[in-house]
């Protein structure tokens, strides 16, 4: 049997298979910050899913975006669960020490 590498599961399918209740998370999620956002289809799909399901969303910051115009044009077409949600897109990445620490803490997990 061959594996079709073109198949990419939809974000909804992924979250529905998780053991925790994503509904609880999305009812409370207010701020999202994604650093080193490249604008790949998978990243845009993730952003779309968050915007469509996070009812309490107030702001989303995408930092380190290589092509802000392209990303902005794509995200403008996404529907939002929260009428208060704003999306900020920037080429640069904030240099505050807490963000720096949290990046390395989150990325030092041992995955199976």
N, C-alpha and C positions, 0 to 999 in steps of 0.2 A: 504494500500500500504506500502510495506517495503522499508526502506532506505538501500541501499547497502553501508556499511561502507568501503568496499574495493575500491569503486570508488574514484579516485582522479583526478580532472580535470588537464589537461595539462597546463603548464605555458602559452603557446600561447593562449589558450582559456581564461584564466584569464585576460591577458593583453588586449586582443581584446575587452573585455567587459567594460573596463575602459573608463571614459568620456574624459580623456586627450589623446593627440596624443602620443602614445609610440614611433612612428617613430622619432619625434623631439628629444625626450630624448635620444634615442639610437644613434642618429647622433652626439650628443655632449658629451656623457658619456665617460670620460677618465680614471677615477680612481674609483675603488670600494674597500671598506674595510668592511669585515664582521668579527665581533668578536664573540667568543663563537660558532664557527662553529663545529657542531658535526658530519657532514658527513651523515646525514639522506638522504633518497631517495629524499625527497622534497627539501632539501637544494641543493643537487647535481643537481636536475632538474632546480632549479633557476639559479645556476651558469652556467649550460649548455646553458640555454636560453639567459643569458646576454652575454656570449662569442660568441654565434652564431648571435646575433643581434646588438651588440654595435660596430659599424664600426670605431669609434674613440678610442676605448679602448687601453690604454697603459699599465695599470697594475691593477691587482686584488690581494689584500692581504686577506688571510684567516687565522685568528688567533684563538688560543685556540683549535686547531684540536687534537682530541684524538688519531686518528690513521692516521698520515700523509702519511704513505706508501700507505694505501688503497685509501685514497682520491686522492693522486697524480696519482696512476694507473688509477683511473676512469676518472679524468680530462684530462689526456694525450690523451684519445680517443675522446674528444670533438673537433668539428671543431670550428674555430674562424673566425669571420668576419674581424678582424683586424690582419694583419700579425705582428704588433708590440706588440700585447698583451702578457704580461707575467703574470704568476700566481705564487705568493709566498705563501707557506704553512708553518705555524709554530705552534708549541705546545703552546708557550707562548703568552701572550697578552701584548701589549705595555702599559706602565704605565703613558704616558703623560697625564697631567691634562685636556687638551682639549678633548681628546678621552673619558676620564672618564666623563666629563660633557656632551658631546654629547650623550653618551650611555644613561644616565639618562634622558636627555631631550626627546630623541626619545622614550623612554620606559615609559614616564609618561603621554602619551596621553590617554584621556578618549574615549574608544571605545563603540559604542552602543551595 
